């Protein structure tokens, strides 16, 4: 009976970790969408953004992670999240395979999930 209980507990832990990972990746996508909107339309005027506001901190950390990308990756990120182009459209514009573009976009989402949302 002990072995079965241990297996079940292990399975539940793994499922919980997988669920948390999915949530972080989903949230990372939302952070990148928000970054893309701010990149398209910079905020003008005096908004009271507090440095202890979780959204402000997440936005700052997202910008930091993105600033560490190479120029090529940053161009792809801007085309996707700021200009709203699909991976296929970017691949055509950049004359690169669609898989490479998808890998770059996936890499960026993973970086945001790991470095901002851990």
Backbone bond lengths (Angstrom), bond angles and torsions (degrees), N, CA, C in turn:
res aa  C-N    CA-C-N  psi(-1)  N-CA   C-N-CA  omega(-1)  CA-C   N-CA-C  phi
1 X - - - 1.451 - - 1.529 111.14 -
2 X 1.338 117.94 -34.33 1.455 121.92 -179.20 1.513 113.05 -63.43
3 X 1.345 116.99 -39.89 1.465 120.76 -179.99 1.520 110.86 -63.02
4 X 1.323 115.60 -43.58 1.464 119.73 -178.92 1.529 110.30 -63.97
5 X 1.312 116.86 -41.03 1.458 121.56 179.01 1.529 110.37 -63.48
6 X 1.330 117.02 -42.49 1.465 121.13 178.03 1.521 111.46 -63.55
7 X 1.332 116.50 -41.88 1.471 120.01 178.32 1.520 110.61 -63.07
8 X 1.333 115.57 -44.23 1.462 120.23 180.00 1.526 110.63 -63.06
9 X 1.320 116.96 -43.96 1.466 121.02 179.02 1.527 110.42 -63.01
10 X 1.324 116.64 -41.68 1.463 120.65 177.55 1.511 111.91 -62.58
11 X 1.312 115.10 -42.15 1.464 120.42 179.49 1.532 110.87 -63.78
12 X 1.319 116.60 -42.34 1.468 121.27 179.28 1.524 110.22 -63.90
13 X 1.345 117.12 -42.01 1.468 120.62 178.23 1.519 110.96 -61.93
14 X 1.322 117.11 -45.08 1.465 121.31 179.98 1.521 110.44 -62.21
15 X 1.328 116.67 -44.13 1.464 120.10 178.98 1.524 111.10 -62.75
16 X 1.328 117.51 -39.14 1.466 121.27 178.81 1.524 110.50 -64.77
17 X 1.335 117.10 -42.92 1.464 120.86 178.35 1.525 111.44 -64.43
18 X 1.330 116.76 -40.47 1.464 120.35 178.08 1.523 110.64 -64.13
19 X 1.325 116.56 -40.03 1.464 120.96 179.02 1.534 110.47 -64.44
20 X 1.339 116.72 -42.79 1.462 120.63 177.90 1.524 110.83 -62.16
21 X 1.323 116.37 -40.76 1.471 121.13 179.70 1.528 110.48 -62.50
22 X 1.347 116.43 -44.72 1.462 120.48 178.44 1.521 111.08 -60.83
23 X 1.328 116.62 -40.92 1.462 120.56 178.94 1.523 111.16 -64.20
24 X 1.350 117.23 -42.13 1.467 120.44 178.87 1.517 111.10 -63.76
25 X 1.326 117.50 -41.84 1.466 120.78 179.96 1.524 110.12 -66.01
26 X 1.319 116.93 -40.12 1.461 120.99 177.32 1.527 110.28 -63.00
27 X 1.318 117.00 -45.09 1.468 121.69 179.17 1.526 110.29 -65.14
28 X 1.334 117.65 -36.88 1.465 121.01 177.74 1.523 110.18 -61.91
29 X 1.327 116.70 -40.49 1.463 120.40 176.32 1.514 111.47 -60.70
30 X 1.326 116.76 -40.38 1.466 120.67 178.04 1.529 111.21 -66.37
31 X 1.328 117.07 -39.78 1.468 120.07 177.41 1.525 110.96 -62.67
32 X 1.321 116.44 -40.44 1.466 120.00 178.83 1.525 110.86 -67.90
33 X 1.329 117.51 -36.62 1.469 120.50 175.28 1.525 109.85 -61.66
34 X 1.336 116.25 -45.14 1.467 120.35 -179.92 1.524 110.47 -63.78
35 X 1.347 116.92 -41.41 1.461 120.80 176.78 1.527 110.05 -60.52
36 X 1.332 116.88 -43.49 1.458 121.26 179.68 1.513 112.16 -61.63
37 X 1.331 117.19 -39.34 1.462 120.38 177.58 1.520 110.66 -65.46
38 X 1.323 117.15 -41.85 1.461 120.69 179.06 1.516 110.88 -67.57
39 X 1.325 116.89 -33.49 1.460 121.30 178.40 1.528 110.07 -68.06
40 X 1.349 116.36 -37.41 1.467 121.34 178.52 1.515 111.71 -71.03
41 X 1.318 115.28 -47.52 1.458 121.23 -176.03 1.523 108.74 -127.83
42 X 1.336 117.29 87.74 1.468 119.08 179.83 1.526 110.15 -58.47
43 X 1.306 115.43 144.29 1.458 120.86 -179.07 1.519 108.72 -70.74
44 X 1.327 115.12 125.51 1.457 119.86 176.27 1.511 108.10 -113.21
45 X 1.302 115.96 152.34 1.453 119.25 -179.06 1.511 110.34 96.42
46 X 1.289 114.06 176.09 1.458 120.46 -177.39 1.516 110.59 -95.23
47 X 1.291 115.97 100.94 1.458 120.19 172.70 1.514 107.25 -101.90
48 X 1.287 115.42 137.64 1.455 119.66 179.42 1.520 109.38 -83.03
49 X 1.315 116.25 87.88 1.461 120.52 176.58 1.520 108.18 -99.73
50 X 1.275 115.03 120.35 1.452 120.58 -179.85 1.521 109.43 -86.99
51 X 1.308 115.91 142.56 1.461 119.62 178.71 1.521 112.22 -72.90
52 X 1.313 117.53 -7.30 1.460 120.30 174.97 1.525 110.93 -101.32
53 X 1.312 117.51 -1.26 1.460 122.26 177.16 1.528 108.39 -68.91
54 X 1.339 117.89 124.24 1.472 120.15 -177.72 1.533 113.34 -56.55
55 X 1.328 117.97 -38.07 1.467 119.89 179.48 1.520 110.74 -65.38
56 X 1.329 117.58 -41.00 1.459 121.45 178.88 1.526 109.99 -61.74
57 X 1.324 116.15 -45.13 1.469 120.69 -179.66 1.527 110.35 -63.64
58 X 1.337 116.89 -44.43 1.472 120.28 178.53 1.524 111.01 -61.69
59 X 1.333 116.67 -41.51 1.465 120.05 179.26 1.525 111.04 -64.15
60 X 1.337 116.93 -41.84 1.459 120.68 178.75 1.525 110.92 -63.21
61 X 1.330 116.51 -44.61 1.464 120.51 -179.68 1.524 110.99 -66.48
62 X 1.337 117.09 -37.85 1.464 120.86 177.04 1.522 109.68 -61.42
63 X 1.335 116.54 -45.86 1.466 120.81 179.18 1.528 111.01 -61.42
64 X 1.332 117.10 -38.46 1.466 120.55 178.50 1.522 111.52 -63.58
65 X 1.330 116.24 -45.56 1.469 120.05 179.53 1.525 109.57 -62.19
66 X 1.323 116.96 -44.24 1.462 120.41 -178.51 1.524 111.55 -66.59
67 X 1.326 117.43 -33.17 1.464 119.57 -179.81 1.527 111.68 -68.25
68 X 1.326 117.35 -18.08 1.466 120.07 179.59 1.533 112.53 -85.41
69 X 1.335 117.10 -4.12 1.468 120.55 -179.40 1.524 110.87 -76.05
70 X 1.319 115.57 157.60 1.460 119.97 174.73 1.525 108.83 -69.27
71 X 1.317 116.55 163.21 1.466 121.24 -179.15 1.530 110.84 -60.47
72 X 1.328 116.69 -39.28 1.470 120.66 -179.49 1.527 111.04 -64.42
73 X 1.333 116.28 -45.91 1.467 119.67 179.51 1.523 110.62 -66.04
74 X 1.328 116.55 -39.14 1.463 120.09 179.97 1.525 110.77 -63.77
75 X 1.321 117.12 -38.02 1.468 120.91 178.06 1.531 109.86 -62.44
76 X 1.320 116.92 -42.99 1.469 121.32 178.99 1.527 109.96 -64.79
77 X 1.330 116.90 -43.12 1.468 121.43 178.92 1.526 110.29 -60.42
78 X 1.328 116.98 -46.10 1.476 120.53 179.61 1.523 111.17 -62.46
79 X 1.334 116.45 -42.98 1.465 119.27 -179.55 1.521 111.02 -62.88
80 X 1.324 117.14 -34.85 1.462 119.82 -177.58 1.529 111.91 -80.65
81 X 1.342 117.53 -56.14 1.461 119.65 -172.31 1.520 113.60 -88.02
82 X 1.329 119.41 -25.22 1.464 119.50 178.70 1.520 111.65 -93.59
83 X 1.331 116.53 -46.61 1.466 120.16 -177.29 1.522 112.20 -87.48
84 X 1.320 117.54 -16.89 1.460 120.93 176.37 1.518 115.40 80.63
85 X 1.329 117.12 20.17 1.464 119.97 179.25 1.530 110.49 -79.95
86 X 1.320 115.74 147.68 1.465 120.76 176.82 1.528 109.31 -79.87
87 X 1.320 115.66 168.15 1.466 120.42 178.30 1.526 110.54 -60.01
88 X 1.329 116.89 -38.33 1.466 120.69 179.86 1.528 110.89 -64.95
89 X 1.331 116.78 -42.26 1.469 120.15 179.44 1.523 111.03 -65.87
90 X 1.321 116.58 -41.23 1.466 120.37 179.01 1.522 110.15 -65.20
91 X 1.329 116.84 -41.63 1.467 120.84 179.21 1.520 110.52 -59.31
92 X 1.320 115.97 -40.14 1.465 120.14 179.15 1.532 110.77 -67.85
93 X 1.332 116.69 -43.40 1.472 120.55 -179.52 1.522 111.65 -66.97
94 X 1.323 116.60 -39.97 1.466 121.84 -176.36 1.524 112.38 -87.07
95 X 1.316 116.58 -7.49 1.460 122.44 -176.98 1.538 110.71 55.43
96 X 1.335 114.24 49.53 1.462 122.10 178.16 1.521 108.57 -129.35
97 X 1.318 117.17 157.58 1.469 119.42 176.51 1.534 111.03 -63.63
98 X 1.309 115.41 144.81 1.462 121.64 -179.34 1.530 111.55 -58.47
99 X 1.334 115.70 -36.97 1.470 120.02 179.75 1.525 111.99 -59.60
100 X 1.334 116.52 -40.79 1.465 120.05 179.85 1.520 110.76 -63.92
101 X 1.321 116.57 -40.81 1.463 120.72 178.83 1.524 109.59 -64.27
102 X 1.317 116.36 -44.81 1.475 120.05 178.67 1.524 111.09 -61.83
103 X 1.333 116.57 -38.56 1.467 120.08 178.66 1.523 110.98 -63.86
104 X 1.323 116.78 -41.80 1.466 120.48 178.62 1.526 109.99 -62.64
105 X 1.334 116.73 -47.03 1.466 120.53 -179.47 1.531 110.62 -62.91
106 X 1.322 117.01 -41.86 1.462 120.91 177.78 1.520 111.85 -64.49
107 X 1.336 116.08 -40.48 1.461 121.30 177.98 1.528 110.64 -60.26
108 X 1.329 116.47 -43.51 1.463 120.58 -178.58 1.529 110.40 -65.18
109 X 1.322 116.93 -43.41 1.467 120.24 178.14 1.529 109.88 -60.61
110 X 1.326 117.00 -43.24 1.470 121.21 178.76 1.531 110.91 -62.04
111 X 1.330 117.10 -41.70 1.463 121.05 179.49 1.525 111.16 -61.94
112 X 1.327 116.15 -44.64 1.467 120.28 178.94 1.526 109.50 -64.13
113 X 1.327 116.97 -45.04 1.469 120.65 -179.78 1.529 110.92 -60.74
114 X 1.326 116.85 -41.82 1.461 120.64 -176.26 1.527 113.10 -77.02
115 X 1.331 117.36 -40.50 1.463 119.50 -172.06 1.521 113.78 -94.08
116 X 1.315 117.87 -27.13 1.463 120.12 -178.18 1.521 111.17 -97.70
117 X 1.311 117.38 -38.24 1.462 120.95 -169.98 1.519 114.89 -105.04
118 X 1.303 118.99 8.70 1.480 120.87 179.67 1.497 110.55 -70.50
